[in-house]
Amino acid sequence: MANILGKDKYIMFRGKPLVREGGQFLYGSLDETHTLFLGVHNTEKVGEYDLPGDITVMVRANSDGKIVKATKKHGLYEALDVGAAWLELALKGKLA
């Protein structure tokens, strides 16, 4: 995925890397047991900016790619808020 900050440097959110490529975001490290995937379905024009609209939020196991938990949220803030909490639970083994 694109990296504007240079080699091995990523934008960090709550202590984990957040990487964007087009309409997809990956949050977390592939070295851990789970990562968070965000897929943007549409954008909304606000002034001169295109902001993410509907977003699919998925916590996936890195070992086999299995989706552990998924939902659809509106807006990047809401998607990251819910997704980051789920990811923390999954990394602790408490997400069923």
N, CA and C atoms as an extended XYZ file, in Angstrom:
288
Properties=species:S:1:pos:R:3:atomname:S:1:resname:S:1:resid:I:1 pbc="F F F"
N         0.828       -1.186        0.000 N   MET     1
C         0.000        0.000        0.000 CA  MET     1
C         0.871        1.247        0.000 C   MET     1
N         0.277        2.353       -0.410 N   ALA     2
C         1.021        3.604       -0.518 CA  ALA     2
C         1.534        4.065        0.837 C   ALA     2
N         2.739        4.600        0.838 N   ASN     3
C         3.352        5.068        2.073 CA  ASN     3
C         3.989        6.428        1.803 C   ASN     3
N         3.313        7.500        2.210 N   ILE     4
C         3.796        8.852        1.927 CA  ILE     4
C         4.850        9.330        2.919 C   ILE     4
N         5.041        8.615        4.014 N   LEU     5
C         5.965        9.058        5.051 CA  LEU     5
C         7.359        8.466        4.915 C   LEU     5
N         7.564        7.590        3.962 N   GLY     6
C         8.871        6.968        3.804 CA  GLY     6
C         8.860        5.523        4.256 C   GLY     6
N         9.989        4.867        4.070 N   LYS     7
C        10.096        3.447        4.374 CA  LYS     7
C         9.854        3.163        5.859 C   LYS     7
N         8.970        2.204        6.114 N   ASP     8
C         8.662        1.725        7.468 CA  ASP     8
C         8.091        2.794        8.395 C   ASP     8
N         7.502        3.853        7.849 N   LYS     9
C         6.850        4.866        8.668 CA  LYS     9
C         5.415        5.002        8.182 C   LYS     9
N         4.484        4.899        9.113 N   TYR    10
C         3.068        4.949        8.773 CA  TYR    10
C         2.351        5.950        9.665 C   TYR    10
N         1.191        6.384        9.230 N   ILE    11
C         0.337        7.190       10.088 CA  ILE    11
C        -0.135        6.290       11.217 C   ILE    11
N        -0.026        6.753       12.442 N   MET    12
C        -0.402        5.955       13.602 CA  MET    12
C        -1.722        6.467       14.173 C   MET    12
N        -2.586        5.544       14.587 N   PHE    13
C        -3.844        5.860       15.230 CA  PHE    13
C        -3.961        4.936       16.431 C   PHE    13
N        -4.028        5.504       17.612 N   ARG    14
C        -4.098        4.740       18.859 CA  ARG    14
C        -2.973        3.700       18.949 C   ARG    14
N        -1.789        4.091       18.490 N   GLY    15
C        -0.614        3.250       18.634 CA  GLY    15
C        -0.438        2.155       17.592 C   GLY    15
N        -1.304        2.127       16.569 N   LYS    16
C        -1.211        1.117       15.517 CA  LYS    16
C        -1.166        1.806       14.158 C   LYS    16
N        -0.505        1.191       13.168 N   PRO    17
C        -0.429        1.807       11.839 CA  PRO    17
C        -1.775        1.784       11.111 C   PRO    17
N        -2.055        2.873       10.399 N   LEU    18
C        -3.256        2.997        9.579 CA  LEU    18
C        -2.797        3.293        8.161 C   LEU    18
N        -3.063        2.352        7.256 N   VAL    19
C        -2.593        2.462        5.878 CA  VAL    19
C        -3.797        2.527        4.945 C   VAL    19
N        -3.739        3.446        3.975 N   ARG    20
C        -4.832        3.628        3.027 CA  ARG    20
C        -4.340        3.389        1.611 C   ARG    20
N        -5.164        2.702        0.836 N   GLU    21
C        -4.922        2.519       -0.587 CA  GLU    21
C        -6.267        2.663       -1.275 C   GLU    21
N        -6.463        3.788       -1.961 N   GLY    22
C        -7.746        4.033       -2.615 CA  GLY    22
C        -8.860        4.109       -1.590 C   GLY    22
N        -9.863        3.275       -1.757 N   GLY    23
C       -11.012        3.251       -0.850 CA  GLY    23
C       -10.918        2.172        0.206 C   GLY    23
N        -9.705        1.718        0.508 N   GLN    24
C        -9.533        0.679        1.511 CA  GLN    24
C        -8.528        1.130        2.564 C   GLN    24
N        -8.818        0.769        3.810 N   PHE    25
C        -7.926        1.069        4.922 CA  PHE    25
C        -7.581       -0.231        5.626 C   PHE    25
N        -6.344       -0.356        6.077 N   LEU    26
C        -5.909       -1.468        6.910 CA  LEU    26
C        -5.366       -0.865        8.200 C   LEU    26
N        -5.894       -1.323        9.320 N   TYR    27
C        -5.494       -0.802       10.616 CA  TYR    27
C        -4.953       -1.942       11.453 C   TYR    27
N        -3.750       -1.777       11.971 N   GLY    28
C        -3.120       -2.795       12.789 CA  GLY    28
C        -1.904       -3.358       12.088 C   GLY    28
N        -1.298       -4.337       12.722 N   SER    29
C        -0.071       -4.940       12.209 CA  SER    29
C        -0.327       -6.372       11.752 C   SER    29
N         0.245       -6.733       10.622 N   LEU    30
C         0.114       -8.107       10.132 CA  LEU    30
C         0.898       -9.090       10.986 C   LEU    30
N         1.748       -8.591       11.874 N   ASP    31
C         2.494       -9.449       12.795 CA  ASP    31
C         1.636       -9.904       13.976 C   ASP    31
N         0.492       -9.262       14.182 N   GLU    32
C        -0.401       -9.630       15.284 CA  GLU    32
C        -1.434      -10.648       14.802 C   GLU    32
N        -2.278      -11.109       15.697 N   THR    33
C        -3.243      -12.159       15.358 CA  THR    33
C        -4.399      -11.665       14.494 C   THR    33
N        -4.780      -10.386       14.627 N   HIS    34
C        -5.915       -9.835       13.891 CA  HIS    34
C        -5.586       -8.445       13.346 C   HIS    34
N        -6.290       -8.053       12.287 N   THR    35
C        -6.212       -6.693       11.749 CA  THR    35
C        -7.626       -6.222       11.446 C   THR    35
N        -7.746       -4.924       11.253 N   LEU    36
C        -9.022       -4.312       10.925 CA  LEU    36
C        -8.987       -3.859        9.474 C   LEU    36
N       -10.002       -4.212        8.723 N   PHE    37
C       -10.126       -3.810        7.321 CA  PHE    37
C       -11.344       -2.902        7.196 C   PHE    37
N       -11.171       -1.753        6.543 N   LEU    38
C       -12.275       -0.825        6.284 CA  LEU    38
C       -12.400       -0.641        4.781 C   LEU    38
N       -13.573       -0.893        4.248 N   GLY    39
C       -13.814       -0.720        2.818 CA  GLY    39
C       -14.845        0.373        2.588 C   GLY    39
N       -14.451        1.430        1.881 N   VAL    40
C       -15.338        2.571        1.619 CA  VAL    40
C       -16.210        2.252        0.403 C   VAL    40
N       -17.529        2.367        0.574 N   HIS    41
C       -18.463        2.079       -0.515 CA  HIS    41
C       -18.785        3.306       -1.351 C   HIS    41
N       -18.842        4.457       -0.708 N   ASN    42
C       -19.158        5.691       -1.440 CA  ASN    42
C       -18.550        6.882       -0.708 C   ASN    42
N       -18.505        8.004       -1.397 N   THR    43
C       -17.997        9.238       -0.783 CA  THR    43
C       -19.052       10.325       -0.896 C   THR    43
N       -18.922       11.320       -0.026 N   GLU    44
C       -19.827       12.467       -0.023 CA  GLU    44
C       -19.007       13.731       -0.188 C   GLU    44
N       -19.462       14.623       -1.021 N   LYS    45
C       -18.772       15.889       -1.263 CA  LYS    45
C       -19.138       16.869       -0.149 C   LYS    45
N       -18.122       17.336        0.576 N   VAL    46
C       -18.300       18.357        1.613 CA  VAL    46
C       -17.318       19.468        1.271 C   VAL    46
N       -17.849       20.563        0.775 N   GLY    47
C       -16.981       21.640        0.298 CA  GLY    47
C       -16.173       21.136       -0.883 C   GLY    47
N       -14.870       21.198       -0.777 N   GLU    48
C       -14.011       20.708       -1.861 CA  GLU    48
C       -13.478       19.298       -1.608 C   GLU    48
N       -13.909       18.672       -0.506 N   TYR    49
C       -13.382       17.366       -0.121 CA  TYR    49
C       -14.393       16.248       -0.371 C   TYR    49
N       -13.878       15.070       -0.721 N   ASP    50
C       -14.680       13.853       -0.806 CA  ASP    50
C       -14.434       13.046        0.455 C   ASP    50
N       -15.455       12.954        1.306 N   LEU    51
C       -15.326       12.233        2.570 CA  LEU    51
C       -15.991       10.866        2.466 C   LEU    51
N       -15.431        9.844        3.139 N   PRO    52
C       -16.039        8.513        3.102 CA  PRO    52
C       -17.459        8.527        3.647 C   PRO    52
N       -18.345        7.805        2.970 N   GLY    53
C       -19.737        7.676        3.406 CA  GLY    53
C       -19.935        6.353        4.118 C   GLY    53
N       -20.534        5.381        3.421 N   ASP    54
C       -20.770        4.065        3.999 CA  ASP    54
C       -19.486        3.234        3.955 C   ASP    54
N       -19.180        2.595        5.077 N   ILE    55
C       -17.935        1.846        5.218 CA  ILE    55
C       -18.222        0.474        5.827 C   ILE    55
N       -17.664       -0.568        5.222 N   THR    56
C       -17.717       -1.904        5.803 CA  THR    56
C       -16.547       -2.045        6.771 C   THR    56
N       -16.833       -2.500        7.978 N   VAL    57
C       -15.836       -2.677        9.038 CA  VAL    57
C       -15.696       -4.179        9.293 C   VAL    57
N       -14.464       -4.716        9.148 N   MET    58
C       -14.254       -6.143        9.347 CA  MET    58
C       -12.998       -6.394       10.166 C   MET    58
N       -13.127       -7.187       11.226 N   VAL    59
C       -11.970       -7.677       11.963 CA  VAL    59
C       -11.661       -9.047       11.369 C   VAL    59
N       -10.403       -9.210       10.904 N   ARG    60
C       -10.012      -10.458       10.252 CA  ARG    60
C        -8.843      -11.109       10.985 C   ARG    60
N        -8.865      -12.426       11.022 N   ALA    61
C        -7.751      -13.189       11.577 CA  ALA    61
C        -6.640      -13.214       10.537 C   ALA    61
N        -5.418      -12.922       10.943 N   ASN    62
C        -4.297      -12.891       10.005 CA  ASN    62
C        -3.848      -14.284        9.588 C   ASN    62
N        -4.116      -15.291       10.399 N   SER    63
C        -3.649      -16.644       10.096 CA  SER    63
C        -4.363      -17.247        8.890 C   SER    63
N        -5.684      -17.051        8.797 N   ASP    64
C        -6.443      -17.671        7.717 CA  ASP    64
C        -7.344      -16.699        6.947 C   ASP    64
N        -7.367      -15.433        7.325 N   GLY    65
C        -8.184      -14.434        6.643 CA  GLY    65
C        -9.658      -14.490        6.997 C   GLY    65
N       -10.021      -15.307        7.974 N   LYS    66
C       -11.415      -15.447        8.385 CA  LYS    66
C       -11.930      -14.149        9.007 C   LYS    66
N       -13.137      -13.752        8.618 N   ILE    67
C       -13.767      -12.563        9.189 CA  ILE    67
C       -14.378      -12.943       10.526 C   ILE    67
N       -13.901      -12.292       11.594 N   VAL    68
C       -14.345      -12.593       12.948 CA  VAL    68
C       -15.600      -11.803       13.297 C   VAL    68
N       -15.643      -10.538       12.871 N   LYS    69
C       -16.796       -9.679       13.159 CA  LYS    69
C       -16.868       -8.616       12.083 C   LYS    69
N       -18.102       -8.265       11.675 N   ALA    70
C       -18.263       -7.273       10.612 CA  ALA    70
C       -19.544       -6.473       10.816 C   ALA    70
N       -19.528       -5.241       10.302 N   THR    71
C       -20.697       -4.379       10.323 CA  THR    71
C       -20.525       -3.319        9.247 C   THR    71
N       -21.525       -2.483        9.085 N   LYS    72
C       -21.453       -1.355        8.158 CA  LYS    72
C       -21.762       -0.086        8.950 C   LYS    72
N       -20.915        0.927        8.808 N   LYS    73
C       -21.074        2.196        9.519 CA  LYS    73
C       -21.043        3.344        8.525 C   LYS    73
N       -21.494        4.504        8.970 N   HIS    74
C       -21.482        5.695        8.125 CA  HIS    74
C       -20.430        6.669        8.656 C   HIS    74
N       -19.430        6.932        7.862 N   GLY    75
C       -18.384        7.879        8.234 CA  GLY    75
C       -17.163        7.185        8.809 C   GLY    75
N       -16.007        7.761        8.525 N   LEU    76
C       -14.742        7.172        8.949 CA  LEU    76
C       -14.583        7.186       10.463 C   LEU    76
N       -15.028        8.241       11.132 N   TYR    77
C       -14.891        8.318       12.584 CA  TYR    77
C       -15.630        7.167       13.262 C   TYR    77
N       -16.884        6.975       12.889 N   GLU    78
C       -17.698        5.921       13.502 CA  GLU    78
C       -17.113        4.535       13.188 C   GLU    78
N       -16.653        4.336       11.961 N   ALA    79
C       -16.076        3.046       11.567 CA  ALA    79
C       -14.798        2.744       12.339 C   ALA    79
N       -13.914        3.721       12.459 N   LEU    80
C       -12.665        3.512       13.198 CA  LEU    80
C       -12.909        3.358       14.697 C   LEU    80
N       -13.874        4.073       15.229 N   ASP    81
C       -14.177        3.996       16.650 CA  ASP    81
C       -14.629        2.584       17.028 C   ASP    81
N       -15.598        2.060       16.296 N   VAL    82
C       -16.103        0.713       16.556 CA  VAL    82
C       -15.038       -0.333       16.214 C   VAL    82
N       -14.408       -0.177       15.062 N   GLY    83
C       -13.423       -1.150       14.608 CA  GLY    83
C       -12.223       -1.254       15.519 C   GLY    83
N       -11.716       -0.131       16.013 N   ALA    84
C       -10.553       -0.145       16.910 CA  ALA    84
C       -10.883       -0.857       18.219 C   ALA    84
N       -12.097       -0.652       18.728 N   ALA    85
C       -12.512       -1.341       19.963 CA  ALA    85
C       -12.609       -2.844       19.720 C   ALA    85
N       -13.196       -3.250       18.596 N   TRP    86
C       -13.287       -4.676       18.267 CA  TRP    86
C       -11.911       -5.288       18.094 C   TRP    86
N       -11.010       -4.562       17.431 N   LEU    87
C        -9.664       -5.088       17.206 CA  LEU    87
C        -8.956       -5.329       18.535 C   LEU    87
N        -9.066       -4.411       19.472 N   GLU    88
C        -8.442       -4.592       20.779 CA  GLU    88
C        -8.991       -5.827       21.485 C   GLU    88
N       -10.309       -6.034       21.397 N   LEU    89
C       -10.912       -7.227       22.002 CA  LEU    89
C       -10.415       -8.502       21.325 C   LEU    89
N       -10.294       -8.456       20.013 N   ALA    90
C        -9.820       -9.636       19.271 CA  ALA    90
C        -8.374       -9.954       19.632 C   ALA    90
N        -7.559       -8.934       19.772 N   LEU    91
C        -6.148       -9.157       20.116 CA  LEU    91
C        -5.983       -9.727       21.524 C   LEU    91
N        -6.962       -9.452       22.392 N   LYS    92
C        -6.953      -10.001       23.759 CA  LYS    92
C        -7.642      -11.355       23.833 C   LYS    92
N        -8.200      -11.816       22.697 N   GLY    93
C        -8.902      -13.102       22.672 CA  GLY    93
C       -10.285      -13.059       23.268 C   GLY    93
N       -10.883      -11.868       23.340 N   LYS    94
C       -12.194      -11.715       23.987 CA  LYS    94
C       -13.326      -11.418       23.007 C   LYS    94
N       -13.056      -11.470       21.712 N   LEU    95
C       -14.082      -11.187       20.714 CA  LEU    95
C       -14.628      -12.504       20.187 C   LEU    95
N       -15.931      -12.699       20.379 N   ALA    96
C       -16.540      -13.956       19.923 CA  ALA    96
C       -17.344      -13.757       18.667 C   ALA    96
